[in-house]
């Protein structure tokens, strides 16, 4: 099946005039003729689900936020553009090609939930995307599209947890990206609250989610459902990297078999090789090579025990050592854990250390027993999903490729280094550029030569973040 272009335009939209020429702006025109409840209902009927990872129904999220409006403090709409899931590059690609669709969707969301501020939360390191967004905002303001709604860009840190919904709000409020327990629709931005209300509600949506909104509002739910499946309507922008002929980003109808996604976006496996497994980010169980005909949809991937996530598919061929992959995933998540929940941090570090020892073919049966035990305890008292990711991904690799750990333990498998798992910096000329700095990042989030022995929540809690105004 050929790639489609509902959200990911084949060529960059260079100006607001260019966007309008290609049909942009019709969503805001339609929304301006509707009541808030009508906008929300249209998005709800479309079946649009969050494209940031969880897949939560977007219309239901909007309805929940609208039902929790404060009497004295306005709601804020936040575009989560803090992309950092290893293997994904979809949000930055969308922003590079067409920031106008994202901003139009965000303005419509603001109309729907009674917000007077749209804040695009991205990273300081995404310099090109920030420039594109600020230029697009200036054009939109000049055109008067955002009447009554302020548009702004927030540049945050590179930490993985910055993309977690509640940690994102903590960061915008001038603190470090340490997840909270209270839902964002109850406790949003303190910085946006009025003097009589310490907390204003917030609506947080992923970049790709909002890029779909304008056309849904303009064309209706039935149009949106002409692609995809009943439970997963629409399209998905997928990133394919790893052991493929090329690396890239492409948009496909939901329900497309994973095998076709790998072929259409990544050119298929390298010559003479076959797919051993696919890693769907670091939040879902791995997909074994004999499941490639699984539909890329929420229900399709869930049926085989995995998940769609942000549609980041890292393809591993028959040359890959899966225990090295497990060790790489464990290290990434252990380093990026904030330390508020000690089992997440300490058990995560233990998993990373012992899996690295297995990779080096230096482990004993006792090390494997420690790994099995820590997989079971790493999630205790966890306040966000990161610890569960450790458990889900590592457990799935051991389930499908347990024989490889046995071979390392018996010294019949060659020693290997842990696989580098880190966020993508860019995709250039069909080749993914992975953040190699992460290899020297310490568990305290510094890049010092030595680990301090403490955790980020203890080290940084009393320090003022550099992004705080």
C-alpha positions as CSV (number, residue, x, y, z in Angstrom):
1,X,0.0,0.0,0.0
2,X,1.4,3.4,-0.9
3,X,2.0,6.1,1.7
4,X,-0.7,8.7,2.3
5,X,-0.5,12.4,3.1
6,X,-3.3,13.5,5.4
7,X,-0.9,14.8,8.1
8,X,2.5,14.4,6.7
9,X,2.6,16.5,3.5
10,X,5.1,15.3,0.9
11,X,6.6,18.7,0.5
12,X,7.1,21.4,3.2
13,X,4.4,24.1,3.5
14,X,6.6,27.2,3.3
15,X,4.1,29.9,4.4
16,X,0.6,30.5,5.8
17,X,-0.5,31.5,2.3
18,X,0.8,28.2,1.0
19,X,-1.1,26.4,3.7
20,X,-4.4,28.2,2.9
21,X,-3.9,27.5,-0.8
22,X,-3.8,23.8,0.0
23,X,-7.0,24.0,2.1
24,X,-5.7,25.2,5.5
25,X,-7.8,27.4,7.7
26,X,-11.1,25.7,7.0
27,X,-11.1,24.0,10.4
28,X,-11.0,27.3,12.3
29,X,-13.7,28.7,10.0
30,X,-15.9,25.7,10.9
31,X,-15.1,25.8,14.6
32,X,-16.0,29.5,14.7
33,X,-19.5,28.6,13.7
34,X,-19.9,25.9,16.4
35,X,-20.5,25.8,20.1
36,X,-17.7,24.2,22.2
37,X,-19.7,21.1,22.8
38,X,-20.3,20.6,19.1
39,X,-16.6,20.8,18.4
40,X,-15.9,18.3,21.1
41,X,-18.6,15.9,19.9
42,X,-17.2,16.0,16.3
43,X,-13.8,15.1,17.5
44,X,-15.2,12.4,19.8
45,X,-17.3,10.9,16.9
46,X,-14.2,10.7,14.7
47,X,-12.6,8.2,17.0
48,X,-9.3,10.1,17.0
49,X,-7.0,8.7,19.6
50,X,-3.9,10.2,21.1
51,X,-0.8,9.7,18.9
52,X,1.7,10.3,21.6
53,X,1.7,6.7,22.9
54,X,-1.2,6.0,25.2
55,X,-3.9,6.1,22.5
56,X,-6.5,7.7,24.8
57,X,-9.7,8.9,23.0
58,X,-9.1,12.6,22.1
59,X,-12.7,13.7,22.3
60,X,-13.2,12.1,25.7
61,X,-10.0,13.9,27.0
62,X,-11.4,17.2,25.7
63,X,-14.7,16.5,27.3
64,X,-13.1,15.7,30.6
65,X,-11.0,18.9,30.6
66,X,-14.1,21.0,29.6
67,X,-16.0,19.5,32.5
68,X,-13.3,20.5,34.9
69,X,-13.1,24.2,34.0
70,X,-12.1,26.6,36.8
71,X,-14.4,29.4,37.7
72,X,-11.5,31.9,38.1
73,X,-8.6,30.5,36.1
74,X,-8.4,29.8,32.4
75,X,-7.5,26.4,30.8
76,X,-4.3,26.1,28.9
77,X,-3.8,23.9,25.8
78,X,-0.4,22.4,25.6
79,X,1.1,20.8,22.4
80,X,3.4,18.0,23.6
81,X,6.2,18.3,21.1
82,X,8.9,17.1,23.5
83,X,9.6,14.1,21.3
84,X,12.1,11.7,22.9
85,X,11.0,8.1,22.5
86,X,13.9,6.1,21.1
87,X,13.3,5.4,17.4
88,X,10.7,8.1,16.7
89,X,11.0,11.2,14.6
90,X,7.4,11.8,13.5
91,X,6.5,14.9,15.5
92,X,9.6,16.8,14.4
93,X,9.0,15.7,10.8
94,X,5.4,17.1,11.0
95,X,6.6,20.4,12.4
96,X,9.3,20.7,9.8
97,X,6.8,20.2,7.0
98,X,3.6,21.8,8.3
99,X,3.5,23.6,11.7
100,X,0.4,25.4,10.6
101,X,-1.9,22.3,10.8
102,X,-0.6,21.7,14.4
103,X,-1.3,25.3,15.4
104,X,-4.7,25.4,13.7
105,X,-5.7,22.2,15.6
106,X,-4.4,23.7,18.9
107,X,-6.4,26.9,18.4
108,X,-9.5,24.8,17.7
109,X,-8.8,22.8,20.9
110,X,-8.6,26.1,22.8
111,X,-12.0,27.1,21.4
112,X,-13.4,23.8,22.5
113,X,-12.2,23.8,26.1
114,X,-12.3,27.5,26.8
115,X,-8.6,28.1,26.9
116,X,-6.9,31.5,26.3
117,X,-3.4,30.1,25.9
118,X,-1.8,27.6,23.6
119,X,1.7,26.6,24.6
120,X,3.9,24.4,22.3
121,X,6.3,22.6,24.6
122,X,9.4,21.4,22.7
123,X,13.1,21.1,23.5
124,X,15.8,23.7,23.4
125,X,17.8,21.3,21.2
126,X,15.1,21.3,18.5
127,X,16.3,24.6,17.1
128,X,15.0,24.2,13.6
129,X,11.5,23.2,14.8
130,X,11.4,26.1,17.3
131,X,12.3,28.6,14.5
132,X,9.6,27.1,12.2
133,X,7.0,27.3,15.0
134,X,7.8,30.9,16.0
135,X,7.6,32.0,12.3
136,X,4.3,30.2,11.8
137,X,2.9,31.8,15.0
138,X,3.8,35.2,13.8
139,X,2.0,34.6,10.5
140,X,-1.1,33.3,12.3
141,X,-1.2,36.2,14.6
142,X,-0.9,38.6,11.7
143,X,-3.8,36.8,10.0
144,X,-5.9,37.0,13.2
145,X,-6.6,33.3,13.4
146,X,-5.9,33.2,17.1
147,X,-8.3,35.9,18.3
148,X,-8.5,35.7,22.1
149,X,-5.9,33.0,22.3
150,X,-2.2,33.6,23.0
151,X,0.3,31.4,21.2
152,X,3.7,30.7,22.6
153,X,6.6,28.3,22.5
154,X,8.4,26.8,25.5
155,X,11.8,25.3,25.2
156,X,12.5,22.6,27.7
157,X,15.3,20.1,28.6
158,X,16.4,16.9,26.7
159,X,15.4,14.5,29.5
160,X,13.1,11.7,28.4
161,X,10.7,12.3,31.3
162,X,10.1,15.8,30.0
163,X,7.7,14.2,27.5
164,X,5.6,12.6,30.3
165,X,2.4,14.6,30.5
166,X,2.6,15.7,34.2
167,X,6.3,16.1,34.1
168,X,5.9,18.4,31.1
169,X,3.6,20.7,33.2
170,X,6.1,20.6,36.1
171,X,8.8,21.8,33.7
172,X,6.7,24.6,32.3
173,X,5.9,25.7,35.8
174,X,9.6,26.2,36.4
175,X,10.5,22.9,38.1
176,X,12.4,19.8,37.0
177,X,10.6,17.1,34.9
178,X,9.6,14.9,37.8
179,X,6.1,13.3,37.2
180,X,3.2,14.1,39.5
181,X,0.3,11.9,40.7
182,X,-2.6,14.3,40.2
183,X,-4.1,14.2,36.6
184,X,-3.4,17.3,34.4
185,X,-7.1,18.0,34.0
186,X,-7.3,18.7,37.7
187,X,-3.9,20.2,38.3
188,X,-2.6,22.0,35.2
189,X,-0.3,25.0,35.1
190,X,0.1,26.9,38.4
191,X,1.8,29.7,36.3
192,X,-1.5,30.1,34.4
193,X,-3.7,30.3,37.4
194,X,-5.3,33.4,38.9
195,X,-4.6,34.8,42.3
196,X,-7.7,33.1,43.8
197,X,-7.0,29.7,42.1
198,X,-3.5,28.1,42.6
199,X,-4.1,25.6,39.7
200,X,-5.6,26.0,36.2
201,X,-6.7,23.0,34.3
202,X,-4.7,21.9,31.2
203,X,-5.3,20.0,28.0
204,X,-2.2,18.2,26.8
205,X,-2.2,16.7,23.3
206,X,0.6,15.2,21.1
207,X,1.7,17.1,18.0
208,X,0.4,14.5,15.6
209,X,-3.0,14.3,17.4
210,X,-3.6,18.0,16.9
211,X,-2.4,17.9,13.3
212,X,-5.5,15.8,12.6
213,X,-8.0,18.1,14.3
214,X,-8.6,20.8,11.7
215,X,-9.7,18.5,8.9
216,X,-11.9,16.5,11.3
217,X,-13.7,19.6,12.3
218,X,-13.9,20.9,8.7
219,X,-14.8,17.6,6.9
220,X,-16.5,15.7,9.7
221,X,-16.0,12.4,11.5
222,X,-17.2,10.2,8.5
223,X,-14.5,11.6,6.3
224,X,-11.8,10.8,9.0
225,X,-13.1,7.3,9.2
226,X,-12.7,6.6,5.5
227,X,-9.2,5.4,6.5
228,X,-8.1,3.1,9.3
229,X,-10.2,0.5,11.2
230,X,-13.3,0.8,13.4
231,X,-11.3,0.9,16.6
232,X,-8.3,2.8,15.1
233,X,-9.7,5.3,12.5
234,X,-7.4,7.5,10.5
235,X,-3.7,7.3,9.7
236,X,-0.5,7.1,11.7
237,X,2.8,8.7,11.0
238,X,5.4,5.9,11.5
239,X,9.2,6.0,12.0
240,X,11.2,3.0,10.7
241,X,14.9,2.7,11.7
242,X,17.3,-0.1,12.5
243,X,18.4,-2.9,10.1
244,X,16.5,-1.7,7.1
245,X,17.6,-0.5,3.7
246,X,16.8,3.0,4.7
247,X,15.4,4.9,7.6
248,X,12.5,7.3,7.4
249,X,9.1,8.6,8.4
250,X,5.9,7.9,6.5
251,X,2.1,8.1,7.0
252,X,0.0,4.9,6.5
253,X,-3.7,4.1,7.1
254,X,-4.1,2.4,10.5
255,X,-4.6,-1.3,9.9
256,X,-1.8,-1.6,7.4
257,X,0.3,-4.8,8.1
258,X,3.6,-4.1,9.9
259,X,5.4,-5.9,7.1
260,X,4.1,-3.3,4.6
261,X,5.0,-0.4,6.8
262,X,8.6,-1.7,7.0
263,X,8.7,-2.1,3.3
264,X,7.0,1.2,2.4
265,X,8.8,3.4,4.9
266,X,12.1,1.6,5.4
267,X,12.6,-0.3,2.2
268,X,12.4,-3.7,3.9
269,X,15.2,-5.6,5.6
270,X,18.8,-5.4,4.3
271,X,19.8,-7.6,1.4
272,X,20.1,-11.3,2.4
273,X,18.7,-10.7,5.9
274,X,15.4,-11.4,7.6
275,X,13.6,-9.6,10.4
276,X,14.2,-11.2,13.8
277,X,12.2,-8.7,15.9
278,X,10.8,-5.2,15.9
279,X,11.1,-2.9,18.9
280,X,8.1,-0.6,19.3
281,X,9.8,2.2,21.2
282,X,10.8,1.4,24.8
283,X,7.2,1.2,26.1
284,X,5.8,-1.9,24.5
285,X,6.7,-5.6,24.3
286,X,8.9,-6.5,21.3
287,X,7.3,-7.9,18.2
288,X,8.8,-11.2,17.0
289,X,9.6,-11.6,13.3
290,X,6.9,-14.1,12.8
291,X,4.2,-11.5,13.7
292,X,5.0,-9.0,10.9
293,X,1.5,-9.5,9.3
294,X,0.0,-7.9,12.4
295,X,-2.1,-4.8,11.5
296,X,-0.5,-1.5,12.7
297,X,-3.5,-0.5,14.9
298,X,-4.2,-0.1,18.6
299,X,-6.2,-3.3,18.7
300,X,-4.0,-5.2,16.3
301,X,-0.8,-4.8,18.2
302,X,-2.5,-5.2,21.5
303,X,-3.8,-8.6,20.3
304,X,-0.2,-9.9,20.1
305,X,0.7,-8.5,23.5
306,X,2.5,-5.4,22.2
307,X,1.3,-1.8,21.5
308,X,1.3,0.9,18.9
309,X,2.8,3.6,21.1
310,X,4.2,6.5,19.0
311,X,4.6,4.1,16.0
312,X,8.4,4.0,16.3
313,X,9.5,0.7,14.8
314,X,13.2,-0.3,15.3
315,X,13.8,-3.3,13.0
316,X,16.3,-5.9,14.1
317,X,17.5,-8.6,11.7
318,X,19.1,-12.0,12.3
319,X,22.5,-10.4,13.1
320,X,21.1,-8.7,16.3
321,X,21.8,-10.0,19.8
322,X,18.5,-9.5,21.6
323,X,20.1,-9.6,25.1
324,X,22.2,-6.6,24.0
325,X,19.0,-4.9,23.0
326,X,17.5,-5.7,26.4
327,X,20.6,-4.3,28.1
328,X,20.4,-1.1,26.0
329,X,16.7,-0.6,26.8
330,X,17.3,-1.2,30.5
331,X,20.2,1.2,30.7
332,X,18.3,4.0,28.8
333,X,15.3,3.7,31.2
334,X,17.4,3.4,34.3
335,X,19.4,6.5,33.4
336,X,16.3,8.5,32.5
337,X,14.4,7.5,35.7
338,X,14.1,10.5,38.0
339,X,14.4,8.6,41.3
340,X,11.2,9.7,43.0
341,X,10.3,6.0,43.1
342,X,13.4,4.2,44.3
343,X,12.6,0.7,42.9
344,X,12.3,2.2,39.5
345,X,15.7,3.8,39.7
346,X,17.7,1.2,41.8
347,X,16.1,-1.9,40.4
348,X,16.4,-0.4,36.9
349,X,20.1,0.2,37.4
350,X,20.5,-3.3,38.7
351,X,18.8,-4.7,35.6
352,X,21.0,-2.7,33.3
353,X,24.2,-3.7,35.2
354,X,23.4,-7.5,35.2
355,X,22.2,-7.5,31.6
356,X,25.4,-5.8,30.6
357,X,27.3,-8.5,32.4
358,X,25.3,-11.2,30.6
359,X,26.2,-9.5,27.2
360,X,29.8,-9.7,28.1
361,X,29.4,-13.5,28.7
362,X,30.7,-12.9,32.3
363,X,27.4,-13.6,34.1
364,X,26.5,-16.7,36.2
365,X,23.2,-18.3,37.0
366,X,22.9,-16.0,40.0
367,X,22.9,-12.9,37.8
368,X,20.0,-14.3,35.8
369,X,18.1,-14.9,39.1
370,X,18.7,-11.3,40.1
371,X,17.4,-10.1,36.7
372,X,14.2,-12.2,37.1
373,X,13.7,-10.8,40.6
374,X,14.2,-7.2,39.7
375,X,11.8,-7.4,36.8
376,X,9.2,-8.2,39.3
377,X,10.0,-5.4,41.8
378,X,11.0,-2.5,39.6
379,X,7.4,-1.3,39.3
380,X,6.7,-1.1,43.0
381,X,5.1,2.2,44.1
382,X,5.8,3.8,40.7
383,X,4.0,7.0,39.9
384,X,4.5,7.0,36.1
385,X,4.8,4.4,33.4
386,X,8.6,4.3,33.1
387,X,9.1,1.4,35.5
388,X,6.4,-0.6,33.8
389,X,8.3,-0.1,30.5
390,X,11.3,-1.7,32.0
391,X,9.2,-4.7,33.0
392,X,7.3,-5.0,29.8
393,X,10.1,-4.7,27.3
394,X,12.7,-6.8,29.2
395,X,10.2,-9.5,30.1
396,X,9.1,-9.8,26.4
397,X,12.7,-10.2,25.2
398,X,13.4,-12.9,27.7
399,X,10.2,-14.6,26.8
400,X,10.9,-14.8,23.1
401,X,14.7,-15.0,23.1
402,X,15.5,-16.7,26.4
403,X,17.8,-19.1,24.6
404,X,20.2,-16.2,23.9
405,X,20.6,-15.5,27.6
406,X,21.3,-19.2,28.1
407,X,24.0,-19.1,25.4
408,X,25.6,-16.1,27.1
409,X,25.5,-17.9,30.4
410,X,27.1,-21.0,29.0
411,X,29.7,-19.0,27.1
412,X,28.6,-20.4,23.7
413,X,27.6,-17.0,22.4
414,X,30.1,-14.3,21.5
415,X,30.4,-11.3,24.0
416,X,28.7,-8.1,22.8
417,X,28.3,-4.6,23.9
418,X,24.8,-3.4,25.0
419,X,22.9,-1.9,22.1
420,X,22.8,1.9,22.0
421,X,19.2,3.0,22.9
422,X,18.7,6.7,22.8
423,X,16.6,9.3,21.1
424,X,17.0,10.3,17.5
425,X,18.8,13.6,16.7
426,X,17.8,13.5,13.0
427,X,17.3,11.4,10.0
428,X,19.6,12.5,7.2
429,X,19.8,11.0,3.7
430,X,17.9,8.0,4.8
431,X,20.1,7.4,7.9
432,X,19.0,7.9,11.5
433,X,21.4,9.8,13.7
434,X,21.2,8.5,17.3
435,X,22.2,10.7,20.3
436,X,25.6,9.1,21.1
437,X,26.0,11.4,24.1
438,X,23.6,9.2,26.0
439,X,26.4,6.5,26.4
440,X,28.2,8.9,28.8
441,X,25.0,10.2,30.6
442,X,25.1,9.3,34.3
443,X,22.1,8.1,36.3
444,X,22.1,11.5,38.0
445,X,21.5,13.1,34.6
446,X,25.0,14.7,34.4
447,X,27.7,14.0,31.9
448,X,30.4,13.9,34.5
449,X,33.2,11.3,34.4
450,X,31.9,9.8,37.6
451,X,28.5,9.0,38.9
452,X,27.7,11.0,42.0
453,X,25.8,8.1,43.6
454,X,22.6,10.2,44.0
455,X,19.4,10.5,42.0
456,X,18.1,13.4,40.0
457,X,15.2,14.2,42.3
458,X,17.7,14.6,45.2
459,X,20.4,16.3,43.2
460,X,18.2,18.9,41.4
461,X,15.2,19.4,43.6
462,X,16.5,22.6,45.3
463,X,18.2,24.0,42.2
464,X,16.6,26.4,39.8
465,X,16.3,24.9,36.3
466,X,18.1,26.8,33.5
467,X,14.9,27.2,31.5
468,X,13.1,29.0,34.3
469,X,12.4,32.6,33.5
